[in-house]
């Protein structure tokens, strides 16, 4: 019943549900206490509403948004509480006392201050918002960008301002409870009005010209001047939601390894805020007009990681060649999107991507497809069998449920529990790592529930194994590894955790040049963190892997086999050469499943009962029983391309070849224009303006 109420109210936990219920009940209690009248009861109910409201805001509860939509927002809730306090004073016989009129005047003036306060906060935010935000672009030497206002003034400013009424409410309640305590009411009223006026006055100086970034035109001119100086040649262009930031993050390291001058162009500020650290210059341009007016004349190759509508703002530029590189290799329909034919070329990992487009027949010509491998897979290590003395590790990494409700999207609903139960009960034993897709449960409540049950299964099995005398670990080594984790995490927080805790986007752009020494230290520390993490618990210990760290590829490297679904995870895992299984959740049958999905042709195919897991475990334990080893090797090359030359070499060659095509096209255009004597834009405008108007 509680879980149903949580789902209906769209709150995150039972504690949030309780806070919401207390807040909702608190206002009728305030009314009742005011009518009775009872000042102590009113004080208790007011305290409950304040605390519950604050808790829900701190948790970011959806209920807060819902209340705003039904015109019961924060300001209304505060106003109702204050009006009920006035009613309480009247019911207590204080309506003819000066303190009563002081209370009314206080709340009128206090709410009058909300308007200038809100206007100032909004204006400061808008005027400090730059039309273009950058990273790794030297703006400090070109523009004067003052420090941001103190975060304490602008962060949750509306809540802070409204809560200044606490002094008046507390003082008036003291006045209502006791006799001859009017002074407390006057003091509370005075404190509230003083603090409210002070808050407004503290904001005003931050609207002065010397506290604001330069005008948008100057910022845009400066960015164009920087572009003319930097002369970018290859652009990674990306637009998307906050949750899709991983699609651009996976290409940042590749961009850092390009032989040509790289640039990343983003279209949403939320993506910039979720961008991984990089040494590549980054420009976030939310406005389409600003992007189209940007000087990108030196760019010859534009790379697109996703098919989105805003791509048109760069696709319209004919002087560069446009390439769809995607964000993973899989047999999903997204890998053969008909929109891909708008690009000059489509780059795939291996031959499989080329064949997909041929089979799909969506208008992408074979001549426009180039196989470049997957540069991101370089960190994945190969496999030489399970080391002596260690039990095998099996990674279960299901994908999410998708948007369309197709049962074949994920194994987690129909097969997930069966897979995990068979793995944790395997004899001889194996270790289970469970890492679900971060979107799991966002669309399907059944998937979310199944995920939670699987987490409980893994954690229960881990507890049982910890109590099993057959499994022992070096406690001292684990404690040492945990101490290393604490040390590394503290240093990482010191190096990279403070930048987002201060300033705003203008200040971040000004100070956005990467410190190469720190960047290299962060990379080294993350590698050390990963090593210490796996040493911090036993090699036999089942584990639920959640969050961004450790990364999926790190899980690949400590695993001996994987169970997954149709997604790019399967293609990526093939780079390791390790045995793997894929679940036929839609129950197509082995032959049809393999026919429809190239990546599973060297996999053990599981039904929803997961009865076939024994075949996978046999292949892991005994190389002689690994009948699919040769098939995996052939499929790896088919899906991901050859090992030599390396993928980054293939990628750089493809960039250079396409840049040459773009340059050849541009020179040809110039030659044809010169031969035809076509006037330039300025000459054509002058000629047209000189003509007499027609009747």
C-alpha positions, 0 to 999 in steps of 0.5 A: 500500500505504501509503495502504491502511494509513493508511486501515485504521489511520485515521491522517492521514498517513504520518508518523502511520502510522510513529509508530504502527508505532514505538510498537507495535514499541517495547513488544516491543523493551522486553520483549526488551531487559529479558530479554536484558538490555540497558540501552542497548537498553532506553533506546533503545526507551523513548525511541522509545515516549515520542516516538511516543506524544507525537507521536500525542497531539499530532496527535490520532490516532484510533489513540489512541482505538482503543487506549483502547477495547481497554484499552491506554490511556495509563496502561496503556502507561506502567505496562507500560514501568515494569514492564519497567524493573523486570524489567530491573533484576532481570535485571541482578542488582539485585533485592537492591539498595535501589535496586530496592526504591526503584524498586518503591515509587516506581512504586506511589506514583506510580500511587497519585497518579494517582487523587487527581490525576484526581479533582481535575482532574475535580472542578475541571472539573465545578465550574467548568462553569456550567449556562448559558454566555453571550456579551454578557451582563453577568455580571461585575456580577451574579456573582462568577466567579473566574479559571480555574486556570492552563491549564498545570495542566488542559490534557492533565493526565493526559498531563503527570502520567504523563510525570513518571515520566521522571525516575525512568525516566532515573535508574534507566536510568543506574543500570542502565547504569553501576556505582556509580551508584545515586545517579542512581536515587535522585535520579530516584525522588525527583524523580518523587515530588516533582513528582507530589505537587506537582502534586496539591497545586497543584490542591487550592486550586482546589476552594476555594469562593472559586475556584469559580463560584456554585452552579448555582441562583444562576447560573440565577436571575441569568440569569432576572433578566437576561432580565427586564431585557433583555426579548428579543423575537426568539430564534434557537434552534439545536442541532447538532453542531460541524460544523453551526455554520455553520448558525447563523453565517449568521444572526448578522448578520441578528439584529444588524439586527433592529428587535426585541431579539434573543437567540441560544439554543444548546443545545451548548457546542461550538456556542458555541465555534465561534460567529462573533463577534456583538454579539447576546446569546447564551445556551448552555443544555445542559440541557432542564430549565434551558431550560424554566424560563428566563424567556422570557415577553417573547419573541414570535418564535422562529426555528429554523435546523435541524430537530432533536429538541431544538427541542421544548424551545422549541416547547412554549412557546405564548406565542411564535410559532415559525418555521422559517427553515432554513439555505439555499435548495435543491431538496434534500429537506431543504428540504421536511422534513415536520417543518416543519409543527410550526411556526406559519410557514415562511419561504422566500426566494422563491416557489420555496420556497412551491411546493416545499412545495405539490408535496411535500404534506407538510402545510405549509399555503400560508397558513403560508408567508411569503416573506422573501428571503435577508438573507445575500446582501446582500454578493454583488455584481452582474455587468457582464461581464468587465473589459477586460484580465482573463481570466475567472474560473470558480469550481468549488464542488461540494457534498459526497457526502451520507449516502446515496451518491446519485451525483447529490449531487456532481459531484466523483466522476464529473465533477470531474476532467473539469470542471477539465481542460477549464477549465484547458485552455480557449482562450482561457484562464480562471482556475480557483478550486476551493473544495470543500465542507468535508465532502467526503470525510467519508463517501465515500473515492472523493470524498476521493480525487477531491478530492485529484486535483482539487487536484493538477490545479489546482496543477499547472496553476497551476505551468505558468501561472506559467512561461508568459511570456504571463502576467505579474504586478506582483511589487511589488504582490503583495509589498505585498499579501502584506505587508499580509496579514501585518500584518492577520493579526497584528492580527486575532490580537491582537484575537481570537486570545487569548480562546480561549487562556486561561481556561475557559467560566466566565471566558469568560462573565464577560468575554464582553461584546463590545468594540464598538470591537474588533468594528468593527475586526475587521470592517474588517480582515477586509474589508481582508484579503479585498482584500489576499488577491486582490491577493496573486496574479495575476488569471490564477493558478489557485487552490485555496481552502481553509479558512474564508477567503476566504468563499464569497461573496467567491469569488462576487464575484471570479468571472465564472461558477460550476460547482456541484451541486444545493445552496443554493450555486446559489441563492445564486450566482443573486443575482449574476446571473452565468452558471452551470453545474450537473452532472447527475451522476446522468444524468437528462437535461436536461429531467428534471434541470430539472424536478426542480431549480428552481435549474438552469432558467437554468443550462448543464447539464453531463454527466459528461464536461463537454463542454458547458462551452463554452456557459458560457464563451461566455456569459462571454466574449460577452454576445451569446452569453449566451442565458440572461441573461433566464432567470437574472433571472426565476429569481433573483426566483422563488427569492430574491424581489424586490430591493425592498424589501430582504430585511432589510426583508422579514425585519423586517416578517415578524418584526413581523407574527408578533410581533403575532399572538403578542401578539394570541393571548396577550391573547385567552388572558388575556381568555378565562381572566378571563371563565371565572374559571379559577384560576391555578396557585397557586390551583389547587394550594391548592384541590387540596391543601385537598380531603380524600383520596379512598378 
